[in-house]
Amino acid sequence: MYEILIILHLSITDADREAVMRVAQPTQSISNRVFLAAADTSALTHLRSMHGVARVLTGVEPAVQQSNQLDDTEALFVEAWMSRLGQVKTRRGDNLDWDTPPMQPPDR
């Protein structure tokens, strides 16, 4: 299963929106046309060909052109989702006990 971001056309009909949401049920949404969903490979292909779907993003795309007439909130949601993918934080002491050298107990 993939976490995907779906952007619908502004002019999508209610029936087409409902059909898209039956294929990929939203897990998070910022509006009625920009949302996250989980889908498998066959659903991805189907979603991309559905009427009213502007973009289906999996996170491997290099960048999203803001040509989908997104408002500021939607654009920020898409930008934030794209920027978090692939980020791995490394922290000193990851997977170590809190008192393993060079870590210090909280009372020192």
N, C-alpha and C positions, 0 to 999 in steps of 0.2 A: 504494500500500500504506500502511496505517495501522499504527502501533504501538498496540496495544490492551492493556488490562488486563482480565482475565476473573476474575470471582469466582463460584465455584460454590456451590450450596446444600450445607449440611452433610449432608443426606440423599441426595446424589447416589449413584447406583449406579456400580459399576465400569464397566459396559457404557456408561452414559451419559457418564461421564468420558472413556472411550476415544473415543467418538464425537465429543465436543467437541474433543479433542486431534487427531483426524484432520482436522477442519475448520480448526483454528488450532493449529499445532504450537508448543508453548512455546519461547520463546527464553530466558526467565529465570523462575524460580519461587521462591516463598518457602515454599510448602507444596503439598500435593496439590490444593488448591482455589483458590489465588490465584496467577496467573501472567501474564506478559507474552507476547504473540504478535504476529505480523504477519498482517494480513488485508486483503483488498480490500473494496470496498463490498458486493458480493453476499454475501460471507462474513459481514459484520457483520449483515446482515438475518437470515441463516440462524442465526447464533449466538444472537442475541437471542430467537429462537423455540424454541431447543432445550430439551428437558427437562433440568432440573438446573442451568441457568444462572441465577444470581441477578442479575448485572450484567455488562454489557460497556461499558467506559469507553474513550472515545477521547481524552480530555483536554480536550474542549470543555465538559464538564459543569461547572457552577459549583462544586459541592461534593459530596462523597460522604457520605451519612448512614451512620453506623456501625450500621445496622440489619441487617447481613448476618451477625451473630453472629461477627465476626472476633475472633481472639485478639489480644493486644497486638502480637505480631510482625507479623501480617498487616496490622493496622490501620496500623502504622508504615510498612510497605512501600507501602501504598496512599497514605498521606499524602505520603510522600516522592516517589512517582511523580507525583502530582497537582501538588505544589509546584514541581517542576523544569520543568514544561511552561510555555512562554511566557516563561521567564526568559532575558534576553539581557544578558550582561555587557559593559560597555564599559570598555575599559582604555586609559589614556593610552598612545599609541604603537602601538596595534593597526595591523597591516599596514605598519609602518615598519621600516626597518633599525634594528638595536640602537644604532647610533651617530648616528642622526638627531636634531638638536636638537628638543626639550630633553632627550632621553634622554642618559644618561651611560654611557660604557664601564664594564664591571664593575670595572676596576682603579682607578677614581677615586672 
